[in-house]
Protein backbone atom coordinates (compact mmCIF):
# COMPACT_ATOMS: atom_id res chain seq x y z
CA UNK A 1 0.00 0.00 0.00
CA UNK A 2 1.23 3.51 -0.86
CA UNK A 3 0.97 6.38 1.60
CA UNK A 4 -0.43 9.52 -0.08
CA UNK A 5 1.02 12.81 1.22
CA UNK A 6 -0.87 16.00 0.28
CA UNK A 7 0.82 18.49 2.61
CA UNK A 8 3.90 19.01 4.74
CA UNK A 9 3.02 18.73 8.43
CA UNK A 10 5.98 20.47 10.08
CA UNK A 11 9.70 20.34 10.76
CA UNK A 12 11.41 17.38 12.41
CA UNK A 13 12.83 19.63 15.15
CA UNK A 14 9.38 20.87 16.22
CA UNK A 15 8.93 19.90 19.91
CA UNK A 16 5.79 17.80 19.34
CA UNK A 17 7.81 15.41 17.09
CA UNK A 18 10.58 14.89 19.69
CA UNK A 19 9.50 11.41 20.83
CA UNK A 20 8.68 10.11 17.34
CA UNK A 21 10.74 7.51 15.53
CA UNK A 22 12.18 8.92 12.25
CA UNK A 23 11.78 7.21 8.89
CA UNK A 24 13.87 9.16 6.34
CA UNK A 25 12.80 9.70 2.75
CA UNK A 26 15.68 10.69 0.48
CA UNK A 27 14.75 13.74 -1.62
CA UNK A 28 17.35 15.20 -3.98
CA UNK A 29 17.74 18.94 -4.46
CA UNK A 30 16.21 18.51 -7.93
CA UNK A 31 13.19 16.61 -6.60
CA UNK A 32 12.66 19.02 -3.70
CA UNK A 33 10.68 21.44 -5.86
CA UNK A 34 8.54 18.74 -7.49
CA UNK A 35 4.97 18.63 -6.27
CA UNK A 36 4.46 15.05 -7.39
CA UNK A 37 6.91 12.33 -6.54
CA UNK A 38 6.96 8.61 -5.78
CA UNK A 39 9.65 7.23 -3.48
CA UNK A 40 10.33 4.67 -0.76
CA UNK A 41 11.48 5.49 2.77
CA UNK A 42 14.47 3.90 4.46
CA UNK A 43 12.08 1.54 6.28
CA UNK A 44 10.41 0.52 3.03
CA UNK A 45 7.21 2.59 3.08
CA UNK A 46 6.01 3.52 -0.39
CA UNK A 47 5.14 7.23 -0.51
CA UNK A 48 3.36 9.25 -3.20
CA UNK A 49 3.59 13.04 -2.87
CA UNK A 50 0.84 15.22 -4.34
CA UNK A 51 1.67 18.59 -2.82
CA UNK A 52 0.24 22.05 -3.51
CA UNK A 53 1.90 24.03 -6.30
CA UNK A 54 4.93 25.99 -5.16
CA UNK A 55 5.76 23.67 -2.27
CA UNK A 56 9.47 23.21 -1.59
CA UNK A 57 10.49 20.12 0.39
CA UNK A 58 13.17 21.30 2.82
CA UNK A 59 15.60 19.01 4.59
CA UNK A 60 13.89 17.69 7.78
CA UNK A 61 10.38 18.53 6.52
CA UNK A 62 7.85 16.16 8.08
CA UNK A 63 5.76 14.51 5.39
CA UNK A 64 3.66 12.26 7.61
CA UNK A 65 3.03 11.68 11.32
CA UNK A 66 1.14 8.61 12.58
CA UNK A 67 1.68 9.46 16.25
CA UNK A 68 4.61 7.07 16.66
CA UNK A 69 6.71 7.59 13.54
CA UNK A 70 7.36 10.56 11.30
CA UNK A 71 8.42 10.38 7.68
CA UNK A 72 11.10 13.02 7.24
CA UNK A 73 12.60 14.43 4.04
CA UNK A 74 16.33 13.99 4.04
CA UNK A 75 18.60 15.67 1.53
CA UNK A 76 21.09 13.17 0.21
CA UNK A 77 24.62 14.44 -0.43
CA UNK A 78 25.44 15.07 -4.10
CA UNK A 79 28.82 15.39 -5.82
CA UNK A 80 30.11 18.95 -5.55
CA UNK A 81 33.06 21.02 -6.56
CA UNK A 82 34.01 23.17 -3.59
CA UNK A 83 36.15 26.30 -3.70
CA UNK A 84 37.41 27.69 -0.40
CA UNK A 85 38.38 31.31 -0.83
CA UNK A 86 41.32 32.72 1.12
CA UNK A 87 39.83 34.63 4.08
CA UNK A 88 42.93 36.82 4.34
CA UNK A 89 42.22 38.52 1.01
CA UNK A 90 40.47 41.89 0.87
CA UNK A 91 36.68 41.98 0.76
CA UNK A 92 36.87 43.45 -2.75
CA UNK A 93 39.05 40.56 -3.98
CA UNK A 94 36.81 37.96 -2.32
CA UNK A 95 33.68 39.42 -3.90
CA UNK A 96 35.43 39.50 -7.28
CA UNK A 97 36.49 35.85 -6.95
CA UNK A 98 33.02 34.75 -5.85
CA UNK A 99 31.45 36.63 -8.77
CA UNK A 100 33.89 34.99 -11.20
CA UNK A 101 33.05 31.50 -9.90
CA UNK A 102 29.30 32.23 -9.93
CA UNK A 103 29.48 33.58 -13.49
CA UNK A 104 31.48 30.56 -14.68
CA UNK A 105 29.07 28.09 -13.03
CA UNK A 106 25.97 30.06 -14.01
CA UNK A 107 26.93 29.99 -17.68
CA UNK A 108 26.83 26.22 -17.37
CA UNK A 109 23.48 26.30 -15.53
CA UNK A 110 25.05 24.71 -12.46
CA UNK A 111 23.62 25.06 -8.98
CA UNK A 112 25.87 27.22 -6.76
CA UNK A 113 25.49 27.73 -3.03
CA UNK A 114 27.59 29.86 -0.71
CA UNK A 115 28.53 29.07 2.88
CA UNK A 116 30.87 31.60 4.43
CA UNK A 117 34.08 31.69 2.36
CA UNK A 118 33.11 28.52 0.53
CA UNK A 119 31.24 28.11 -2.77
CA UNK A 120 29.68 24.75 -3.61
CA UNK A 121 28.89 23.88 -7.21
CA UNK A 122 26.86 20.78 -8.07
CA UNK A 123 28.86 18.60 -10.47
CA UNK A 124 27.14 18.00 -13.80
CA UNK A 125 29.89 16.20 -15.73
CA UNK A 126 32.77 14.39 -14.06
CA UNK A 127 34.68 15.66 -11.05
CA UNK A 128 37.95 15.60 -13.03
CA UNK A 129 36.57 17.74 -15.89
CA UNK A 130 34.92 20.24 -13.54
CA UNK A 131 38.02 20.56 -11.40
CA UNK A 132 40.30 21.10 -14.41
CA UNK A 133 37.97 23.75 -15.87
CA UNK A 134 37.53 25.51 -12.53
CA UNK A 135 41.26 25.72 -11.88
CA UNK A 136 41.59 27.71 -15.12
CA UNK A 137 39.80 30.56 -13.32
CA UNK A 138 43.15 31.16 -11.58
CA UNK A 139 41.95 32.37 -8.17
CA UNK A 140 44.94 33.28 -5.96
CA UNK A 141 44.72 31.60 -2.55
CA UNK A 142 41.69 29.46 -3.45
CA UNK A 143 41.62 25.78 -2.59
CA UNK A 144 39.56 23.41 -4.77
CA UNK A 145 38.23 20.03 -3.74
CA UNK A 146 35.54 17.53 -4.63
CA UNK A 147 33.17 16.19 -1.96
CA UNK A 148 29.59 15.05 -1.50
CA UNK A 149 27.41 17.75 0.09
CA UNK A 150 23.66 18.24 0.46
CA UNK A 151 22.20 21.04 -1.69
CA UNK A 152 19.10 23.21 -1.27
CA UNK A 153 18.40 22.14 2.30
CA UNK A 154 16.53 25.27 3.39
CA UNK A 155 15.39 27.06 0.26
CA UNK A 156 14.73 26.41 -3.38
CA UNK A 157 17.57 27.12 -5.78
CA UNK A 158 17.06 30.09 -8.08
CA UNK A 159 15.03 29.24 -11.14
CA UNK A 160 17.06 27.83 -14.01
CA UNK A 161 14.61 29.15 -16.59
CA UNK A 162 15.83 32.21 -18.50
CA UNK A 163 16.78 33.31 -21.96
CA UNK A 164 20.09 34.43 -23.34
CA UNK A 165 18.41 37.05 -25.60
trRosetta pair geometry for C-beta under 8 A, 3 or more apart (Angstrom, degrees):
i j d omega theta_ij theta_ji phi_ij phi_ji
1 46 7.2 180 99 54 35 114
2 38 7.6 -38 -145 -137 137 101
2 46 4.3 -70 -107 112 75 113
2 47 6.9 154 -167 -102 81 11
2 48 5.0 46 158 -14 127 109
3 45 5.9 9 1 167 128 112
3 46 6.7 152 14 88 74 59
3 47 5.1 -27 67 -108 99 67
3 48 7.1 176 82 24 46 70
3 64 6.1 -10 158 -83 140 165
3 71 7.5 157 97 -25 154 160
4 48 5.2 -24 -107 70 65 102
4 50 6.4 -11 -167 17 96 113
5 47 6.0 11 -8 -170 119 103
5 48 7.0 174 22 84 75 47
5 49 5.0 -28 70 -108 106 65
5 50 7.2 154 79 29 53 63
5 51 7.2 -8 117 -67 90 86
5 63 4.8 -17 -137 176 157 99
5 64 5.7 -103 -97 -58 110 100
5 71 7.6 -114 -78 80 139 137
6 50 5.5 -20 -104 79 70 88
6 51 6.7 151 -168 -98 34 44
6 52 7.9 65 170 -37 73 74
7 51 6.7 118 -98 -130 36 78
7 52 7.0 28 -101 -10 82 102
8 51 7.2 29 -31 -127 84 125
8 55 6.7 161 -15 -160 113 124
8 57 7.1 174 -82 -114 127 70
8 61 5.0 -51 -144 -180 128 117
8 62 6.7 112 -174 70 76 57
8 63 6.4 -52 -117 -100 65 51
9 62 4.9 -69 70 103 87 105
9 63 7.1 80 15 178 94 8
9 64 6.9 96 8 -99 134 19
9 65 5.5 -124 103 -1 152 110
10 14 4.7 -53 169 1 128 152
10 16 7.6 -57 180 63 175 106
10 17 6.5 -179 99 -36 134 130
10 61 7.8 158 92 -160 32 56
10 62 4.5 4 66 38 76 127
10 65 7.6 19 30 -36 116 136
11 14 5.1 120 64 -33 75 94
11 17 7.9 -150 94 21 45 145
11 58 7.6 -22 -110 84 97 126
11 60 5.7 40 -165 125 79 103
11 61 6.5 -49 -105 -109 59 44
11 62 6.5 -140 -77 -7 6 95
12 17 5.8 -120 -153 110 42 149
12 22 6.8 37 -144 -111 127 120
12 60 4.1 -105 21 -168 115 91
12 61 7.6 -25 -24 7 87 4
12 62 5.7 144 -70 -62 61 91
12 70 6.6 162 -115 108 82 145
12 72 4.8 37 -80 -125 127 133
13 17 7.5 8 12 64 3 118
13 60 6.5 15 -15 168 90 142
14 17 5.1 76 68 8 86 106
14 62 7.5 -71 23 -10 120 137
15 18 5.6 -17 -164 -29 47 117
17 20 4.9 -54 -168 21 69 126
17 62 6.2 -142 -96 -81 153 148
17 65 6.9 -106 -106 -110 99 127
17 70 5.4 11 -150 -41 117 156
20 65 6.8 -71 -113 -138 158 94
20 67 7.9 -170 -105 145 105 18
20 68 6.5 129 -134 153 77 23
20 69 5.9 133 -176 -123 95 18
20 70 4.5 67 131 -13 146 100
21 68 6.3 4 20 148 104 74
21 69 4.5 -35 70 -106 96 80
21 70 7.4 170 78 21 46 65
22 69 7.4 166 -86 -159 9 74
22 70 6.0 -25 -111 66 58 89
22 72 5.2 -26 -154 10 100 133
23 41 4.6 34 152 167 105 144
23 42 6.1 -160 -167 49 66 90
23 43 4.6 -60 -136 7 114 123
23 45 6.4 48 151 15 148 128
23 69 5.5 38 -14 173 113 118
23 70 7.0 -174 27 88 78 40
23 71 5.0 -37 77 -102 101 65
23 72 7.0 142 67 17 46 78
24 41 6.4 148 85 -160 38 86
24 42 4.8 45 59 -13 85 124
24 71 7.9 125 -122 -160 9 58
24 72 5.5 -43 -104 73 57 90
24 73 7.8 50 -157 -176 69 9
24 74 4.0 0 -159 -10 115 140
25 39 5.7 105 -170 105 105 129
25 40 7.8 -171 -129 107 86 21
25 41 4.7 -60 -81 -100 81 78
25 42 7.5 -128 -75 -14 38 75
25 47 6.0 -30 -117 32 144 155
25 63 6.3 -17 26 16 144 148
25 71 5.5 38 -24 176 119 99
25 72 6.8 172 19 78 80 36
25 73 5.7 -42 71 -101 95 49
25 74 6.5 148 63 17 40 84
26 39 7.0 -147 63 -175 70 139
26 42 7.7 98 -27 -60 90 85
26 74 5.7 -46 -96 75 50 93
26 75 8.0 83 -153 -139 62 12
26 76 4.7 30 -155 -45 110 118
27 31 5.1 -129 -165 92 75 114
27 32 5.4 102 142 -83 113 74
27 37 7.5 66 -123 135 101 165
27 39 7.2 -123 -84 -18 74 172
27 57 5.2 -68 150 112 163 136
27 73 4.6 -24 14 -155 135 101
27 74 6.9 130 21 56 79 41
27 75 6.5 -49 75 -91 77 55
27 76 7.6 165 56 -2 30 88
28 31 4.6 87 52 13 82 101
28 32 6.9 -122 95 -26 43 84
28 75 7.5 83 -134 -147 24 68
28 76 6.1 -40 -90 45 67 105
28 78 6.8 79 -147 -69 96 125
29 32 5.6 -35 -148 5 33 124
29 75 6.6 48 -65 -147 75 112
29 78 6.6 -80 8 -6 115 146
29 111 6.8 113 124 -178 145 175
29 122 7.3 -131 60 -86 146 146
29 150 7.5 146 -57 -179 105 64
29 151 3.8 -27 -63 88 155 103
29 152 3.8 118 -141 31 103 120
29 157 6.7 61 168 -24 114 121
30 33 7.6 -75 177 29 32 93
30 34 7.8 33 134 -27 64 109
31 34 5.1 -47 -160 16 58 122
31 37 5.6 86 -171 -115 111 143
31 39 8.0 85 167 -57 157 135
31 57 7.5 -27 118 49 78 134
32 56 5.9 33 147 -169 95 73
32 57 4.5 -134 -149 60 69 87
32 58 7.4 76 -162 -76 124 26
32 73 7.6 101 -117 178 90 141
32 75 7.3 -2 -72 -101 131 100
32 152 5.6 -175 49 117 154 127
32 156 7.0 -170 110 -105 110 75
33 56 5.6 -17 -102 -113 68 79
33 57 7.7 -135 -59 18 27 80
33 156 5.3 78 -87 -130 114 117
33 157 7.9 -92 -37 36 134 80
34 37 5.0 102 101 -58 126 107
34 49 7.5 104 108 87 92 130
35 49 7.1 -148 165 130 38 103
35 50 7.0 36 147 -160 85 36
35 51 4.5 -130 -153 66 75 84
35 52 6.9 -111 -139 88 124 19
35 53 5.9 -45 -73 -97 157 42
35 54 7.9 31 -77 19 120 32
35 55 5.8 104 -109 42 85 104
36 48 7.8 -8 -160 -180 77 82
36 49 6.1 175 -139 92 30 78
36 50 5.7 20 -105 -105 84 60
36 51 7.5 -156 -63 25 44 73
37 48 7.6 174 87 -155 45 45
37 49 4.4 13 49 42 86 117
38 46 7.4 -7 -169 -173 92 89
38 47 7.2 165 -151 89 48 55
38 48 5.2 -12 -102 -106 80 74
38 49 7.6 -151 -68 19 35 73
39 46 8.0 169 94 -152 32 51
39 47 5.5 -17 67 63 75 100
39 49 7.7 14 16 -10 100 106
40 44 6.2 -13 179 -144 111 34
40 45 6.7 160 -157 75 64 38
40 46 5.5 -30 -101 -97 83 56
40 47 7.0 160 -99 15 28 82
41 44 6.6 -41 71 29 78 19
41 45 4.4 13 27 48 120 92
41 47 6.3 77 -37 -19 92 121
41 71 5.7 -99 -91 -133 140 105
45 71 6.8 -103 78 -96 143 128
47 63 6.8 43 -161 129 146 147
47 64 7.5 -144 -121 -12 120 135
47 71 6.5 150 -89 178 144 157
49 57 7.7 -39 -141 -71 162 139
49 63 7.2 -75 -96 -147 105 128
51 55 4.0 -85 145 47 129 155
51 57 7.6 -165 -30 -62 168 99
52 55 5.3 109 66 -39 72 112
56 155 7.0 31 130 -155 159 40
56 156 4.4 -113 -114 -56 142 104
57 61 5.3 -131 -161 42 66 149
57 63 7.8 9 -136 -79 115 107
57 73 4.8 -174 168 -119 107 165
58 61 4.7 117 58 -47 74 107
58 73 6.9 124 83 81 39 135
58 153 6.5 55 -167 161 77 49
58 154 5.7 28 -141 -128 116 33
58 155 7.6 6 -101 -61 104 33
59 73 6.4 -132 -126 109 29 94
59 74 6.5 45 -146 -138 80 35
59 75 4.2 -58 -89 -7 107 111
59 150 6.5 60 -84 157 142 146
59 153 3.8 -24 1 -153 131 86
59 154 7.0 -46 30 -59 98 52
60 72 5.9 -17 -141 -172 43 113
60 73 6.7 -52 16 68 11 78
60 74 7.5 57 -65 -93 49 59
61 72 7.1 151 74 -156 39 61
61 73 4.4 15 51 26 91 123
62 65 6.0 21 166 -52 129 102
62 70 5.0 -51 -137 -173 109 124
62 71 7.1 109 -163 71 61 54
62 72 5.8 -34 -100 -99 58 73
62 73 8.0 -123 -64 5 15 81
63 70 7.9 127 44 174 60 77
63 71 4.5 -56 64 97 102 104
63 72 7.0 -178 9 -93 87 19
63 73 6.1 103 -39 -42 111 87
64 70 6.7 165 85 -155 55 53
64 71 4.2 31 44 27 98 114
65 69 7.8 -174 -142 91 46 42
65 70 4.9 -11 -99 -104 77 86
65 71 7.9 -131 -61 20 43 70
66 69 5.6 10 43 52 106 79
66 70 8.0 -168 17 -81 66 42
75 150 3.9 93 114 -160 116 122
75 151 7.0 -152 -180 53 131 43
75 152 7.0 -178 -126 76 140 69
75 153 5.1 -112 8 -99 157 79
76 150 6.8 158 92 -106 18 90
77 148 3.7 77 142 149 124 101
77 149 5.6 -4 -143 -78 93 1
77 150 5.2 -72 -89 -56 56 64
78 122 5.8 1 114 -133 130 100
78 123 7.6 -166 144 35 89 83
78 148 6.4 166 72 -152 12 77
78 149 6.9 -41 54 67 63 53
78 150 7.1 90 7 -117 80 32
78 151 5.7 -38 36 -1 125 111
79 122 7.3 89 83 -162 63 61
79 123 4.2 -52 115 39 106 127
79 127 6.3 -109 -177 -70 128 102
79 146 6.8 -5 -167 -174 91 101
79 148 5.9 -42 -85 -97 44 72
80 120 4.8 -8 -178 -169 141 96
80 121 6.2 139 -163 66 79 42
80 122 5.8 -49 -103 -100 79 41
80 123 6.1 -155 -100 -18 20 90
80 146 7.1 165 84 -153 46 57
80 147 6.0 -24 62 71 93 65
80 148 6.8 121 12 -127 89 22
80 149 4.6 -30 14 30 147 105
80 151 7.3 153 -80 -61 124 107
81 120 7.6 148 75 -159 46 48
81 121 4.6 -22 61 64 96 102
81 123 5.7 112 -26 -76 89 90
81 127 7.0 161 -79 -139 88 72
81 130 4.8 -132 -58 135 141 127
81 131 6.2 -170 -125 -77 116 67
81 134 5.9 171 166 -35 145 159
81 144 6.9 -15 -175 -163 92 98
81 145 7.9 161 -158 86 51 35
81 146 5.9 -30 -102 -100 58 74
82 118 6.0 -9 -169 -170 101 107
82 119 7.2 160 -153 82 52 49
82 120 5.3 -14 -102 -104 80 72
82 121 7.6 -173 -77 22 34 72
82 144 7.1 149 82 -155 54 48
82 145 5.1 -19 62 66 102 81
82 146 7.2 165 15 -97 84 21
82 147 5.8 -5 -6 28 131 104
82 149 7.2 97 -70 -19 119 140
83 101 5.8 -136 44 -117 154 150
83 118 7.0 161 82 -153 48 57
83 119 4.9 -2 55 55 97 97
83 121 7.6 34 -4 -5 98 110
83 134 6.9 -146 -68 173 119 132
83 139 7.0 53 -169 56 133 156
83 142 5.3 -9 -171 -172 102 121
83 143 7.3 150 -157 75 52 44
83 144 5.5 -19 -101 -98 73 72
84 117 6.2 55 -165 115 67 95
84 118 5.1 -21 -102 -101 69 86
84 142 6.7 151 74 -159 49 63
84 143 4.5 -11 56 58 104 97
84 144 8.0 -159 20 -70 72 27
84 145 7.6 17 -7 12 106 105
85 89 7.0 -83 164 34 98 128
85 94 5.5 104 150 -136 145 89
85 97 5.5 139 -121 99 123 140
85 98 6.8 -48 -55 -63 153 86
85 117 4.6 -122 60 -180 90 91
85 118 7.3 -156 12 -79 78 34
85 119 7.3 60 -28 -6 104 97
85 139 7.2 -77 -114 158 81 135
85 141 7.0 50 -172 107 54 103
85 142 5.6 -28 -107 -104 51 87
86 89 4.9 87 89 -19 99 105
86 94 7.9 -135 68 -91 62 93
86 117 7.7 -131 55 177 8 136
86 140 7.2 -54 13 119 142 68
86 141 2.9 -42 -24 153 146 129
86 142 6.5 -100 -21 -66 87 43
87 94 7.9 31 -121 -94 36 137
87 117 5.1 -82 -77 -76 87 165
88 141 7.2 -137 55 -148 93 149
89 93 4.2 -100 164 86 118 130
89 94 5.3 147 90 -55 110 84
89 97 7.5 58 95 -6 160 138
89 140 7.5 128 -92 94 133 98
89 141 5.8 179 -47 55 119 160
90 93 4.6 94 57 7 82 101
90 94 7.0 -149 94 -5 43 87
91 94 5.7 -56 -146 38 32 112
91 95 6.2 32 156 -19 66 106
92 95 6.0 -54 -147 36 27 109
92 96 6.4 28 153 -18 61 109
93 96 5.6 -57 -149 38 31 114
93 97 6.3 30 154 -19 66 105
94 97 5.8 -54 -146 36 31 109
94 98 6.2 29 156 -17 65 107
94 117 7.1 -72 -147 -129 128 92
95 98 5.8 -54 -145 39 30 111
95 99 6.2 32 155 -20 64 108
96 99 5.8 -55 -146 36 28 111
96 100 6.4 31 154 -22 63 106
97 100 5.6 -53 -149 34 32 114
97 101 6.5 29 154 -15 65 105
97 139 4.9 88 -142 -141 115 119
97 142 6.6 180 -171 -64 140 125
98 101 5.9 -55 -149 38 32 109
98 102 6.1 30 154 -17 66 110
98 114 7.0 31 -151 -107 126 129
98 119 6.3 159 -132 -60 80 132
99 102 5.7 -55 -142 40 30 111
99 103 6.1 33 157 -21 65 107
100 103 5.8 -54 -145 35 27 111
100 104 6.3 28 155 -19 62 107
100 137 5.8 133 139 -165 120 120
100 139 7.0 172 80 -84 136 109
101 104 5.7 -55 -148 37 29 112
101 105 6.2 19 158 -10 66 110
101 112 7.2 145 129 -139 95 140
101 119 5.2 116 119 85 149 165
101 121 7.4 -131 171 -53 104 129
101 134 7.6 34 -129 -147 91 100
101 137 6.6 54 -85 -165 68 170
101 139 7.4 -1 -57 -62 104 149
102 105 6.0 -59 -141 44 28 104
102 106 5.7 30 158 -23 65 114
102 112 5.5 179 -119 103 73 167
102 119 7.3 -122 -62 -143 77 144
103 106 5.7 -54 -136 38 25 112
103 107 6.4 30 160 -23 60 104
104 107 6.2 -58 -158 28 24 110
104 108 7.3 3 151 -1 57 109
104 133 7.9 165 176 140 124 102
104 134 7.2 126 126 -115 148 67
104 137 6.0 -73 -50 -86 160 125
105 108 5.9 -71 -160 45 36 103
105 110 4.2 -89 -173 66 89 116
105 111 8.0 -65 160 70 123 19
105 112 4.7 110 100 -62 149 122
105 121 4.8 -129 -116 -126 141 127
106 109 7.2 37 -171 -80 39 30
106 110 7.2 -100 -72 46 25 73
106 112 7.0 -60 -59 0 77 132
108 124 6.8 -170 148 36 115 144
109 124 7.9 72 84 -72 81 163
109 160 5.7 64 -160 -155 104 112
110 121 5.2 34 137 -171 132 98
110 122 5.8 -169 -171 60 87 78
110 124 5.7 -123 -101 -20 98 123
111 121 7.1 150 83 -154 54 49
111 122 4.2 34 54 9 103 123
111 151 5.8 65 125 -169 143 148
111 152 7.3 -63 -168 -41 144 107
111 157 5.1 -61 -130 -127 109 154
112 119 6.1 -11 -167 -174 102 103
112 120 7.0 151 -156 79 51 50
112 121 5.2 -13 -101 -99 78 77
112 122 7.9 -121 -66 6 38 76
113 119 7.4 158 81 -157 40 55
113 120 4.8 -15 61 59 89 102
113 151 6.1 178 -14 -138 139 83
113 152 7.5 -148 -71 -56 136 54
113 157 7.8 -91 -68 -105 97 96
114 118 7.1 147 -159 84 54 53
114 119 5.5 -27 -101 -103 71 70
114 120 7.7 -174 -82 18 23 76
115 118 4.9 -20 69 68 85 104
115 120 6.7 27 7 -11 108 113
120 149 5.5 -78 -149 72 146 152
120 151 7.2 -159 118 -97 126 91
121 130 7.3 -172 102 -176 121 131
121 134 7.6 173 45 -93 150 136
122 151 5.8 -12 -73 -66 115 158
123 126 7.4 -10 174 171 122 10
123 127 5.7 -29 -131 -84 156 64
123 130 5.2 -116 -127 -14 91 162
123 146 7.3 36 -62 -140 142 105
124 130 7.5 124 38 -80 66 124
125 129 4.6 -59 110 75 133 135
125 130 5.8 161 53 -49 99 90
126 129 4.7 88 57 9 87 103
126 130 6.9 -163 85 -5 43 88
127 130 5.9 -61 -145 41 30 109
127 131 5.9 28 160 -20 67 112
127 146 4.3 46 -154 -129 127 157
128 131 6.0 -57 -143 38 25 109
128 132 6.3 24 158 -18 62 109
129 132 5.9 -57 -147 37 28 109
129 133 6.3 22 158 -14 64 110
130 133 5.9 -60 -147 41 28 107
130 134 6.0 27 157 -19 66 112
130 146 7.7 113 77 -97 117 113
131 134 5.8 -55 -141 38 28 111
131 135 6.3 32 159 -24 63 106
131 144 6.0 135 -144 144 88 132
131 146 6.2 -69 -65 -50 123 112
132 135 6.1 -54 -150 30 27 111
132 136 7.3 35 150 -27 57 100
133 136 5.9 -51 -166 19 37 116
134 137 5.9 -31 -176 1 50 115
134 144 5.9 145 107 -125 126 142
135 138 7.6 54 161 -65 53 49
135 144 6.1 -103 -78 8 85 161
139 142 3.7 31 100 -2 116 137
150 153 5.4 64 124 -67 119 109
151 157 7.3 5 157 -61 111 121
152 155 6.8 -102 -152 80 71 43
152 156 6.4 25 -155 -130 119 29
152 157 5.2 -71 -87 -38 121 89
157 160 7.6 27 113 -47 116 88
159 162 7.3 121 109 -42 98 89
